Each structure stands twice: as C-alpha cells, then as structure tokens.
Amino acid sequence: MSWNGSAWTKTDLSHLNHTRLSDVAGTCATAAWSVAQPVGSGSPLLRWYGTTWREATFPGQGEPDVRLNAVAVGPDRQVWSCGSRGGAASVLHGDGERWRWLDPLPVASASLYRVVVRSPGEVWVCGDQSNGGGWSGLVARWDGSWTVLPPIAGLRLGIADVHSAGPDDVWAVGTEAGIGGPPGRPGNPALSHWDGTSWTRVEAGFSVGSLSGIAGDAQGQAAWISGWNYQDQSRSTYLHRDGDTWTVVRGPANAAPAPYLNDVTSVPGTTGFWSVGMTSPTPAPPTEAYTERLEA
C-alpha cells in the first residue's frame, strides 16, 4: 500500500508469484523494495518502479534455502536485506544493480527478523539464537565486520526490532514466549536496553502480549514502540518515551475491533509517525489492514 498524502492505495501484485510480503522500504514515490515468503523456491526480492512491482535479480535468487525476512534502505539508497543463505544467517547488500552477501553472522542457529540502517555503512540486525534449550534474543551490528552483542536472556525470547542511538544506547523490543501453558498461549512483552556493557530488562507497563516495532525521533532517540496488550484489546497499545521513562499510551477508541500493531515508523521531515497492523490479531478474513497516525 502507498500513501499519497491523503489516502492509502493498494498496489497491484497479481502478476507476481508470491504468498506473503514480510517487509517494505522506500526512498521516494518511484523507488522502493520489498521481500516476500517463497513459493516453491527461495524468497524473492521485489522492486517498485513507480507504477509496478518486479522481481529483482540477486545472488542466490531462486535457491531453495534463501530467505529474505526484512529490508531497509539508507539515505544513500543502499539496500540491505537480512535473512539466511546456505543455512547461515546473513545480510544481502546492494545498490539495485550490484549485490553481495555479507560474511555470515558468526552465530550458530540464528534467525534474523529485522535490519535497520543507522548510517551509511552501519546496520543493525536482530532476531534470536539457540541457547540449547530454547532461544535468546540476538542483536548485532555490521560496520565492515560483525559485532555481536551478548545474548539477551529470556525464556524463548525473540527480538522483533532494534534502535541504536549509539554504541552505548541501544533498545531492543520483542516477545518472550516462556514455557508451559496451552497452545497459542500469548507471550510476554520484552524491552531491553544496552548501555555499552550489558543488557538491562525494562518493564513494559503491561504483562501479557508483545512489542513489535520501535522508531526514533528527528534527533535519533528512541521515541515510540508499537505493541499488543492481550489483556485489553479494545484499542491499540504503544510505549512512548518521555526522558528516561517509557509510558503506556493507548490508541483511539472504537477505531477497530481489536487492533494488532506490527510496526511503527517515523515520517521523514516531520514530527509524525505511522503505525501499521491489522484490525484483529487473527490474519484471516474479516481482518483488514489497519493504520494509525501519531503526532509527537
């Protein structure tokens, strides 16, 4: 979907062989990238030309073990996509014409869910890694080589998004699945801060649900976190940062039956933010796409 300043419009994807889009990133009305789940082969990389989406050619295209889970574009229009190839977690980097896979992440049994550009040549990735009896939160930085931060401890903890204001100011959000309980048991929201030495877990303000995305303000400081409060689904749930404190903020009442947010992002050149998700936690009809506009 694309926003023209007053309304969202769906773009036609009927000519593509894909199942589910997992991420999108753009630089202007005529340049954007997306990644999708595979159909019988490896994940496709899609390119927007202003009027249509087309599959892009890249090393490993069509290989059955290639997965592209997320994509980001920097101000220099360099494209970064995280996923895996050959059984190893890695990042695909290119300019639209020339592509290369970075050195594999030096972590065994890792999965990457998000890639974030902090500055040209510096990107952050997050996900999870096996710890022998489950998995721990994973955050790493690429600036010519990999720096992997210590695992974020938790009971089956996955990190959905990361925001770095500097090497000693990194925020990570996600969900801790925990152990036990019935099938489909909701997890617990997880918020952690890296101060350059260690991770500190921070209370999210609600206890059952998830945290899905984090966005920075115009000064580059973490500002908004999108979430899902299982115990009160009457409206959307956010965390908003005020100084050193994160406060729960609720979205508008009666905007959707039970809104579920997947991500939040800043609007470049403004103080506003967009959040996106679904009108209910279940991704099946009659659930529809859902958006909210936030003003700082």
N, C-alpha and C positions, 0 to 999 in steps of 0.2 A: 504494500500500500504506500502511496505517496501523498504528501501534504502540500497543497498549493497556496497556503496562507489562510484558507477559509474552510476547506473540507478535505477529507481523506478519499482517495480514489484507488480502487483495486487495479493492478496492472495484470495484463493477460499472461498466463503461464501455460495455457493449454497446449502449446506446441512443444513443451519440454517434457522429458521423461524423468519425473521426479516424484517423490512421495511427500516429504515434509521439509519445508525450509526451516533451518535452525538459527540463522543469523543474517543480518544485513548491515552494510556500512556504506556510506556515500560521501562524496565531496561536493557535489553540486547537482543540479537538476538532470544533467546528462552523463553523470559518472557515478556508478555505484556497483557494489559487489555483494554476492550472497552465496551461501553454501547450503547444501541440501543432503538429506539422507539418501543412501544409494538405492537403486532399483536393479538388482542383479549384478552390479559391479560397484566399483569404488565411488565415493562421494563426488558429485560434480561441483565445479566452481562456476558460478553464473555471473555474467557481466551485463550491466544496464547501459544502453547506448542512447537513452533519452526517449526512445519510442518503443523499445523491445528488449527482452532479456535473451541472451545467447550463452551457450556453454563456452567457456574459455579453455584453451589448451594449456596444460601444465605438466611437469614431470610426474609420472605416476598416474596420470589420468586413466581411469578405467581399470586400474589394478584392484582386485577384489578386496585387498586388505587396507586400502587407503580410506581414511575417514577424515573429513574436514568438519569440525564441530562449531567453529566460530570464525569470524572475520573482522578485521579492523583496518581502517585507512588513516594514515597520518596526514598532517597538513602539507607534506611534500608529495602526497598521493601515492606513497609506497603502500603496498598491500601486504597484510600479514594474516595468515590463517593457521589456526592450531588444530591439531588432531593427531593422527598416527599414520605411520607407514612401515611396513615390514615388522609389525609387532612392537615398534618403539614409538613413544610419544615424541612429537616433533612439531616444527612450525615451517610452513611454506611461505616464502618471501619473494616478492617481485614487484615490477612496475607496470604490469599489464602485458608486457612483451617478453621480458626475460624473467625466469623463475628459478629458484633453487630451494632445496630443503636445507634448513639449518642442521647443525650437528644434533643428533638425537639428545633429548633430555637425559642427563646421567642419573636417572632414577628408574629402577626396575618396577614393572607392574604399575605404571602410572597412566592416568587418563586426564586429558586437558579439556576444559569446558569453556574457557574464555581467554581471549587475548586482548590486551589493552595497550595502546600506544601512549607512552608518556612524553617522548620527544623523538626527533628523528634518530633512528638507530638504537633506541631503547624501548623495549616492550616487556610487558609483564604477562605471565600466564598463570592460570590457577586450575585446580581440579582436585584429584585425590590420588593417593598411593597406598599400595598394600602394606599392612603392618603385621602380616602373619595370621591374624585372627579377625581381620576386618579391614578398615581403611582409615587413613588420617588425611587431614587437609593438606593440600600442596600449593605452594606459591613459589614462583621462580622468576628471575629477571634475565633477559638477554640484552647485552650491550656489546656484542662481538664475541662473547663467550657466555656460558651459563653460570649463574649464581643461584643455587637452590637454597632457600631459607629452610630452617629446621621445620619438621612436620608440625602441623597444628594438631595437638592431641584431641581425641574425641572418640566416641563410640559410633563407628561408621559415619565419619564426617566428610562431607564433600563441600568444596568451596566453589560457589557459583560465580563470584565476581570479586575483583580486587581493584583498589585505588591506591596509587602511590603519589604522595606529595614530596617524596624524597626518600633516600635510603633508610632513614630512621623514623619515617612516618607513613606506614602502610596499613590500610584497613582491608580486611577480608570478610566476606559475608557468605553464608551458606546454610546448610541444614545438617543436623546430626540425627541420623536415623535411629540410633540407640539399639537396644536389643529387647526381644520379647514383644508381647502384645499380639493382637490379631492381625491377619493380612490386611494391608492397606493402612496400617496404623500411622497417623501423622507423626512427623519428626519434630524436632525442636529447633528454633531459630538459633543460628550461631554467628556471633560477631566477635572478631578478634583484631587486636592492634599490635603491630610490630614497631618497637622503638629503637631498632638497630642492634639489639642484643637478644631479646626474647619476645615471645608472643604472650599477650595478656587477654584473657576472655573478658568480654564486657557484657553486662546484662542487656538484653534486647527490649525489655519492657513488657513482653508477653512470653508465655512459656511453651505453647504448642503451635506449630506452624513452620514457616520457613522465611528466609531472607534471600532474595533473588538477584538484586542488582544494586549498584552503588554508583553515584555520579558526583562529580566535583563542581565547584562553582567557578566563577570567572578568575578567581585568584589561585585556582588549582587545589583548593582544600576540599576534602570530602564533605558533602553537604546533605544529600538525600539518599535514603536506602528504601528500596521497594520490598514489600513483604506480603505475607499471608497469615492472618490470625485465625487459626482454626476455631477457636472458642468464640469468636464474634465475627461472622462473615457477612454482616449486614452492610458493610461498606469497606472500601479498600484501606489498607494499613501501610503506613510509612514510618521511618525513623528520620527525624530532622535534627541536624547538628546545630547547637547553639553554644559557641565557645567550646568547652571540653565535654559537653553533655549531649547525649542523644535522647530525644524525646519522641514518644509515640504520637503521630499525627494521623487522624482519620480523614478519608476522602469524603466526598459529598454523599448525603443520604439518598436512598432510592434511585441511585444512578444505574444500578444493575442488580440482579437478584442476589448474587454472591460473588462480587468481583475478585478475580485472582490475577495478581500482577506478576509478570515475567521479568520486567526490566524497567529502568529509569535512566534518562539521559538528559544532559543539558542542551539547550538550544543555542548554538554559537552566536555570539554578538548580542545576546540578551541576558536577562536575569531569570528567564523562564526554563522550565523543564517539562519533558513529556514522560509519562509512564504508559506502558502498554501491557496488555494481557488479554484476559477472557472474561466473559460475563458470568462464568461459574468455574469451579475447579476441574470440571469434567470436560475434556476436549472432544466432545461429541455433540451433535445436534440435540437441543436447540442453542447450544452455546455459540456465541459470536465473538468476533474481535472486539476489544474494548480499549479505550484510551482516556487518559486524563491529562489536563494541562495544569502545571503547578507554577506559581509565581513566588519567588523568594521574598 
